[in-house]
Amino acid sequence: MRANISTHKGIICASICSLALAGCQTTTILPPPPLADRIPQQLLECRDRPAVGDLSRQSDVARWVVELDSAGEDCRRKNKAIAGIVESDGRQNKGE
């Protein structure tokens, strides 16, 4: 009977020691790469504004306005994509 109590004490002591040691372990969490490194290069450059050229006819003006609007839309789309990346980064940093 005495051996059983001694054996149980040893098992309990070993269990407590292993739990105590496990509680001292630390986990290293690496920060995400900088936000600038996660924004694709193609989002950082917009299409050039179209050259004015010869606008002597209304069809030339109309074509230029459509090209100008298209270049502007390219920038708006890329800005929206960058904003999405920034917002996502903010949510991750807050733990959401």
Backbone torsions as a table, in degrees:
resi	resn	phi	psi	omega
1	MET	NA	-39.1	-179.8
2	ARG	-63.7	-35.6	179.5
3	ALA	-65.8	-36.4	179.0
4	ASN	-65.2	-43.1	179.4
5	ILE	-65.0	-42.6	179.6
6	SER	-65.0	-41.0	178.5
7	THR	-64.6	-43.2	179.6
8	HIS	-65.2	-38.7	177.7
9	LYS	-63.0	-41.1	179.2
10	GLY	-63.7	-42.6	179.6
11	ILE	-65.8	-44.1	-180.0
12	ILE	-64.2	-43.5	179.1
13	CYS	-62.2	-44.2	178.8
14	ALA	-62.6	-40.7	179.4
15	SER	-64.2	-44.9	-179.5
16	ILE	-64.3	-42.1	179.5
17	CYS	-62.9	-43.5	-179.2
18	SER	-66.8	-37.4	176.5
19	LEU	-66.0	-39.7	179.4
20	ALA	-64.5	-42.3	179.3
21	LEU	-67.7	-37.0	179.2
22	ALA	-65.4	-32.0	179.1
23	GLY	-70.0	-18.8	-179.1
24	CYS	-88.1	-9.2	-179.7
25	GLN	-69.8	145.1	177.4
26	THR	-116.4	148.8	177.1
27	THR	-111.1	127.8	179.4
28	THR	-91.4	122.2	177.7
29	ILE	-107.3	117.6	-179.9
30	LEU	-81.3	138.5	178.0
31	PRO	-69.7	154.1	177.2
32	PRO	-66.1	159.9	177.3
33	PRO	-61.7	156.7	-179.3
34	PRO	-54.2	146.9	-178.1
35	LEU	-55.9	-39.2	-179.6
36	ALA	-60.9	-30.4	179.6
37	ASP	-76.8	-16.5	-178.3
38	ARG	-97.7	-3.0	178.0
39	ILE	-93.8	118.1	-179.0
40	PRO	-59.6	142.4	-177.6
41	GLN	-57.2	-36.8	-177.3
42	GLN	-66.1	-16.9	176.6
43	LEU	-84.2	-11.5	-175.2
44	LEU	-91.3	-5.0	-179.8
45	GLU	-129.0	128.8	178.2
46	CYS	-95.0	160.4	174.6
47	ARG	-62.4	147.4	178.5
48	ASP	-67.1	151.0	173.3
49	ARG	-67.0	134.7	-178.5
50	PRO	-67.1	146.5	176.9
51	ALA	-66.4	145.3	-178.1
52	VAL	-66.7	-49.3	178.8
53	GLY	64.5	-157.1	-178.7
54	ASP	-84.7	116.7	-179.8
55	LEU	-114.1	41.8	-176.2
56	SER	-75.5	-22.0	179.4
57	ARG	-115.3	154.4	179.6
58	GLN	-62.8	-33.1	179.1
59	SER	-66.0	-33.5	176.0
60	ASP	-66.6	-42.6	178.5
61	VAL	-63.4	-45.0	-179.3
62	ALA	-61.3	-44.2	179.3
63	ARG	-61.4	-43.3	-179.8
64	TRP	-64.9	-40.7	179.3
65	VAL	-63.3	-41.6	178.3
66	VAL	-63.7	-43.0	178.6
67	GLU	-65.8	-39.1	178.5
68	LEU	-64.0	-45.3	178.6
69	ASP	-63.0	-39.5	179.1
70	SER	-63.2	-41.5	177.6
71	ALA	-64.7	-40.9	177.4
72	GLY	-64.3	-41.1	178.7
73	GLU	-64.0	-36.5	176.8
74	ASP	-58.3	-46.0	179.2
75	CYS	-66.8	-41.1	179.1
76	ARG	-62.5	-41.6	179.2
77	ARG	-63.6	-43.2	-179.3
78	LYS	-69.3	-39.4	176.5
79	ASN	-62.1	-39.8	178.6
80	LYS	-64.5	-39.9	178.4
81	ALA	-64.8	-42.4	178.0
82	ILE	-64.5	-41.7	178.0
83	ALA	-59.8	-38.9	177.6
84	GLY	-62.9	-41.0	178.1
85	ILE	-64.9	-43.6	-179.7
86	VAL	-64.7	-43.4	179.4
87	GLU	-63.9	-42.4	178.1
88	SER	-61.2	-41.4	178.4
89	ASP	-62.9	-41.4	179.0
90	GLY	-63.8	-40.2	178.0
91	ARG	-65.8	-40.1	179.9
92	GLN	-66.2	-38.3	179.4
93	ASN	-69.6	-25.9	177.9
94	LYS	-87.4	-8.0	178.2
95	GLY	84.1	20.7	179.6
96	GLU	-79.6	NA	NA
